[in-house]
Amino acid sequence: MLLKDFYKVISLENTAENNYLAMILINENHEVFKGHFPGNPIMPGVCMTQIIKELTEQISGSSLFMQSLSNVKFMALINPFNTPELRLELDISINETDLIKVKNVTYFDDTLALKLNSVYRKI
């Protein structure tokens, strides 16, 4: 975990071939939220991309390097005090060159917060 104590994985399950569901709990008292932004904490986008990478590393059992991101759409602001629990749906595929492609959608409650596609390579 790049940011110590930033989030906790509540559950991580394989729901279908190549599909995973992760429930995480964001630590609203983490230092990140004191600077982003004081009095109005918002989840930094870079932190969300890091969480997705770390979950993919856990699922694949490999250390990964982010090669590319595409179709990144932040649909709603994530305030860790109002909605600390997030649901991440991951569709993960590994091709013949050991590239790992991930399609992610992230929700809090029933609200779509983030959609992105990412490609990682094993290191």
Secondary structure as GFF3:
##gff-version 3
##sequence-region A 1 123
A	DSSP	beta_strand	7	16	.	.	.	ID=ss1
A	DSSP	beta_strand	19	26	.	.	.	ID=ss2
A	DSSP	alpha_helix	32	35	.	.	.	ID=ss3
A	DSSP	alpha_helix	45	60	.	.	.	ID=ss4
A	DSSP	beta_strand	64	74	.	.	.	ID=ss5
A	DSSP	beta_strand	85	94	.	.	.	ID=ss6
A	DSSP	beta_strand	99	108	.	.	.	ID=ss7
A	DSSP	beta_strand	111	122	.	.	.	ID=ss8
###
